[in-house]
Amino acid sequence: MAESVYKVIELVGTSSESWEKAAKAAVERAAKSLRDLRVAEVVEQDLVIEKGKVSAYRTKVKLSFKYGGGE
């Protein structure tokens, strides 16, 4: 089996509806510029509160993708 290397980055997605949609937004945006995405791990979730009400859900994800530098 060939050896592989993966790079891990952190992204924060936002949604006005849910943490799940915030995570999905982060992954789908990353997929537009990165290839060979592998795993997204949710590492933190928080809320933006304005005037006493939740205005946004934020999800921080660690996203890994196959590293092809130097190939």
Summary of the structure (lengths in Angstrom):
residues: 71
radius of gyration: 14.8
end to end distance: 17.2
largest distance: 55.8
contacts: 181
relative contact order: 0.34
helix: 18%
strand: 54%
